[in-house]
Amino acid sequence: MGIKAFLASMAVAATLLVPAAAQADKLQDILGNGKIRVGILLDVPPWGMTDAEGKPTGLDVEVAELLAQELSVDLEIVQVTGTNRIPNLLSDQTDIIIAAMGATSERAQQIMFSQPYTAVQLGVFGSPDIGFSEDVSVLDGHTIAVARGTTLDLWLTDNVPSGTKLARFDDVPGAMAAYVAGQADMFAENSAIISNLRKDRPEIQVAPVFEIRQSPAHVGVTMGEHNLLQWVNTFIFANVMNGKLPALQEKWFGTKRGAFPAL
């Protein structure tokens, strides 16, 4: 049996495992509607962006396209930001989120997370003149630009020295623009975005200052939608095993897939 047929059979089987009175669930709705609405960041390359023709592209876009293909439904991309991606899911504007999202205990009170489909390194970056340190005190006395409500924002809020100022922006482009404009002398981001910045804007001087940790990315699913979550996890497992997800990570991030901690 091919992978597409296997995943399609899993989607149907999942709806048969619950009593008839409880079968009105999100997975069944998606299959019945013939469409899945996926919240994606389209201003954060290489995770998501638009090409010269205005067509969405990037790692998360290709993951969503693959997912829709294996569900045999159409894909509707709903552009989201770091701050509204969870509210959009909670208000039923999207069916799932594929938007460079890390799992945190705070977010897990609102939504459910899949197993990781890729991972990056989180860190703080700045001028090469600052130098790299494994001691968080290197951030003391500096202003760090960060996208509001992100995993990085949460970590920095809890861990930076008292002399560090956090300049919060509504999205990643805003935080990066603040660094480029000299409004902040550091900014916090993930390794994939930094790699893309170096490629597209080689004139910008940026180097790692402090490494925070590895950050796997997960698909977000509405709380209680266990059938849909099980299908998404099966999709991720199957496409790691067949090499498609590792190939997308190497294509967009330039890194090989390593070992990720299971959720």
C-alpha positions as CSV (number, residue, x, y, z in Angstrom):
1,M,0.0,0.0,0.0
2,G,1.3,3.4,-0.9
3,I,1.9,6.1,1.8
4,K,-1.0,8.3,0.4
5,A,-3.4,5.3,0.5
6,F,-2.2,4.3,4.0
7,L,-2.7,7.8,5.4
8,A,-6.1,8.1,3.8
9,S,-7.2,4.8,5.3
10,M,-5.9,6.0,8.7
11,A,-8.1,9.1,8.4
12,V,-11.2,7.0,7.7
13,A,-10.4,4.4,10.4
14,A,-10.0,7.2,13.0
15,T,-13.6,8.2,12.5
16,L,-14.8,4.7,13.0
17,L,-13.1,4.3,16.5
18,V,-15.7,6.6,18.2
19,P,-19.4,6.2,18.8
20,A,-21.7,7.5,16.2
21,A,-23.0,10.3,18.5
22,A,-19.5,11.6,18.8
23,Q,-18.4,11.4,15.2
24,A,-18.8,15.1,14.4
25,D,-15.1,15.9,14.7
26,K,-12.6,18.1,12.9
27,L,-10.9,15.3,10.9
28,Q,-14.3,14.2,9.6
29,D,-15.3,17.8,8.8
30,I,-12.1,18.3,6.8
31,L,-12.7,15.1,4.8
32,G,-16.3,16.0,4.2
33,N,-15.5,19.6,3.2
34,G,-12.7,18.5,0.9
35,K,-10.5,21.3,2.3
36,I,-8.1,22.0,5.1
37,R,-7.4,25.5,6.4
38,V,-3.9,25.8,7.6
39,G,-2.5,28.8,9.5
40,I,1.0,29.7,8.2
41,L,3.4,32.6,8.7
42,L,4.1,34.1,5.3
43,D,6.5,36.9,6.4
44,V,9.1,34.7,8.0
45,P,11.5,33.1,5.4
46,P,12.4,30.3,5.1
47,W,9.5,29.0,7.1
48,G,6.9,30.8,5.0
49,M,7.0,33.7,2.5
50,T,5.7,34.6,-1.0
51,D,7.8,34.2,-4.2
52,A,8.2,36.8,-7.0
53,E,4.8,35.8,-8.4
54,G,3.1,36.2,-5.0
55,K,2.7,32.5,-4.5
56,P,3.2,31.1,-0.9
57,T,6.4,29.1,-0.5
58,G,8.7,27.9,2.3
59,L,9.2,24.9,4.5
60,D,5.8,25.2,6.3
61,V,4.0,25.8,3.0
62,E,5.5,22.6,1.5
63,V,4.6,20.6,4.7
64,A,1.0,21.9,4.5
65,E,0.9,21.0,0.7
66,L,2.1,17.5,1.4
67,L,-0.4,17.1,4.3
68,A,-3.3,18.2,2.2
69,Q,-2.2,16.0,-0.7
70,E,-2.1,12.9,1.6
71,L,-5.6,13.8,3.0
72,S,-6.8,14.1,-0.6
73,V,-8.3,17.6,0.1
74,D,-7.6,21.1,-1.1
75,L,-5.3,23.4,0.9
76,E,-6.4,26.8,2.0
77,I,-3.6,28.9,3.4
78,V,-4.6,31.4,6.1
79,Q,-1.8,33.9,6.8
80,V,-1.2,34.3,10.5
81,T,1.3,36.1,12.8
82,G,3.1,34.9,15.9
83,T,0.5,36.6,18.1
84,N,-2.7,35.6,16.3
85,R,-1.9,32.0,15.2
86,I,-3.4,30.4,18.3
87,P,-6.4,32.8,18.6
88,N,-7.2,32.1,14.9
89,L,-7.3,28.3,15.7
90,L,-9.4,28.8,18.8
91,S,-11.9,30.9,16.8
92,D,-12.2,28.3,14.1
93,Q,-10.5,30.4,11.4
94,T,-8.1,27.6,10.8
95,D,-8.2,23.8,11.2
96,I,-4.5,23.4,12.2
97,I,-1.4,25.6,12.6
98,I,1.8,24.9,10.7
99,A,3.7,28.1,11.7
100,A,7.2,27.6,13.1
101,M,5.6,26.9,16.5
102,G,7.4,25.5,19.5
103,A,5.5,23.6,22.2
104,T,5.3,25.2,25.6
105,S,3.4,24.4,28.8
106,E,1.5,27.7,28.5
107,R,0.4,27.1,25.0
108,A,-0.6,23.5,25.8
109,Q,-3.3,24.9,28.1
110,Q,-5.0,26.2,24.9
111,I,-4.2,23.7,22.1
112,M,-2.7,20.3,21.5
113,F,0.7,19.8,19.8
114,S,1.8,17.1,17.3
115,Q,5.1,15.3,17.4
116,P,7.9,17.6,15.9
117,Y,8.3,17.8,12.2
118,T,11.5,19.8,12.2
119,A,13.8,21.7,14.6
120,V,16.1,24.7,14.7
121,Q,18.4,26.3,17.3
122,L,17.2,29.3,19.2
123,G,19.6,32.0,20.1
124,V,20.5,35.7,20.5
125,F,22.4,37.4,17.7
126,G,24.2,40.7,17.3
127,S,27.4,42.3,16.0
128,P,30.4,40.0,15.6
129,D,32.3,42.5,17.8
130,I,30.3,41.4,20.8
131,G,31.5,37.8,20.6
132,F,29.9,34.5,21.6
133,S,29.5,33.4,25.2
134,E,27.9,30.4,27.0
135,D,27.1,32.7,29.9
136,V,23.7,34.5,29.8
137,S,25.4,37.5,31.5
138,V,26.7,38.5,28.0
139,L,23.2,39.9,27.5
140,D,23.3,42.2,30.4
141,G,23.1,45.9,29.5
142,H,21.9,45.2,26.0
143,T,18.6,45.8,24.2
144,I,17.2,42.7,22.5
145,A,14.6,42.9,19.8
146,V,12.1,39.9,19.9
147,A,8.8,39.0,18.4
148,R,6.1,39.3,21.0
149,G,4.6,36.1,22.5
150,T,7.1,33.7,20.8
151,T,9.0,30.9,22.5
152,L,12.0,33.3,22.5
153,D,10.1,36.0,24.2
154,L,8.9,33.7,26.9
155,W,12.4,32.3,27.6
156,L,14.1,35.7,27.6
157,T,11.4,37.1,30.0
158,D,12.3,34.4,32.5
159,N,16.0,34.3,32.1
160,V,17.8,37.5,31.1
161,P,19.8,39.6,33.6
162,S,18.0,42.5,35.2
163,G,20.0,45.0,33.1
164,T,18.7,43.6,29.8
165,K,15.9,45.4,28.0
166,L,13.5,43.5,25.8
167,A,12.1,45.4,22.8
168,R,9.0,43.5,21.8
169,F,7.5,43.7,18.3
170,D,4.4,42.2,16.8
171,D,6.2,40.0,14.3
172,V,9.6,38.7,13.3
173,P,10.2,41.2,10.5
174,G,9.6,44.0,13.0
175,A,12.1,42.7,15.4
176,M,14.7,42.2,12.7
177,A,14.1,45.6,11.2
178,A,14.7,47.1,14.7
179,Y,18.1,45.5,14.8
180,V,19.0,46.6,11.3
181,A,17.9,50.2,12.1
182,G,20.0,50.3,15.3
183,Q,17.0,50.4,17.6
184,A,18.3,47.2,19.3
185,D,21.9,45.9,19.5
186,M,20.8,42.3,19.6
187,F,17.8,40.3,18.4
188,A,16.5,36.8,19.3
189,E,15.7,34.4,16.5
190,N,16.1,30.8,15.3
191,S,18.9,29.5,13.2
192,A,16.8,29.0,10.0
193,I,15.8,32.7,9.9
194,I,19.4,33.8,10.6
195,S,20.7,31.6,7.8
196,N,18.2,33.1,5.4
197,L,19.1,36.6,6.5
198,R,22.8,36.0,5.8
199,K,22.0,34.7,2.3
200,D,19.6,37.5,1.4
201,R,21.3,40.4,3.2
202,P,25.0,39.6,3.3
203,E,25.8,43.3,4.1
204,I,24.1,42.9,7.6
205,Q,26.7,42.0,10.2
206,V,25.3,39.3,12.5
207,A,26.8,36.6,14.6
208,P,25.7,34.3,17.4
209,V,26.0,35.9,20.9
210,F,24.3,33.4,23.1
211,E,22.7,30.0,22.3
212,I,19.5,29.1,24.1
213,R,18.5,25.6,23.0
214,Q,17.1,23.4,20.3
215,S,13.5,24.2,19.4
216,P,11.4,21.5,17.6
217,A,8.4,22.8,15.6
218,H,5.0,21.2,16.0
219,V,1.6,21.3,14.3
220,G,-1.0,22.9,16.4
221,V,-4.5,21.3,16.8
222,T,-7.6,22.4,18.6
223,M,-7.9,21.0,22.1
224,G,-9.8,17.7,22.2
225,E,-9.5,16.9,18.5
226,H,-7.7,13.6,19.1
227,N,-8.6,11.9,15.8
228,L,-7.1,14.8,13.9
229,L,-4.0,14.9,16.1
230,Q,-3.5,11.1,15.7
231,W,-3.7,11.5,11.9
232,V,-1.2,14.4,11.9
233,N,1.2,12.3,14.0
234,T,0.9,9.4,11.7
235,F,1.5,11.8,8.7
236,I,4.7,13.1,10.4
237,F,5.9,9.6,11.3
238,A,5.3,8.2,7.8
239,N,7.0,11.1,6.1
240,V,10.0,11.0,8.4
241,M,10.4,7.3,7.6
242,N,10.1,7.8,3.8
243,G,12.5,10.8,3.9
244,K,10.2,13.5,2.7
245,L,10.3,15.7,5.8
246,P,14.1,15.3,6.3
247,A,14.5,16.4,2.6
248,L,12.4,19.5,3.2
249,Q,14.5,20.5,6.2
250,E,17.7,20.1,4.2
251,K,16.2,22.0,1.3
252,W,15.0,25.0,3.3
253,F,17.3,25.1,6.3
254,G,20.4,23.6,4.9
255,T,20.7,21.2,7.8
256,K,20.2,17.5,8.3
257,R,17.4,16.2,10.5
258,G,18.8,15.1,13.9
259,A,17.3,13.4,16.9
260,F,14.3,15.3,18.3
261,P,12.9,14.7,21.8
262,A,9.4,13.0,21.6
263,L,6.5,15.0,23.0
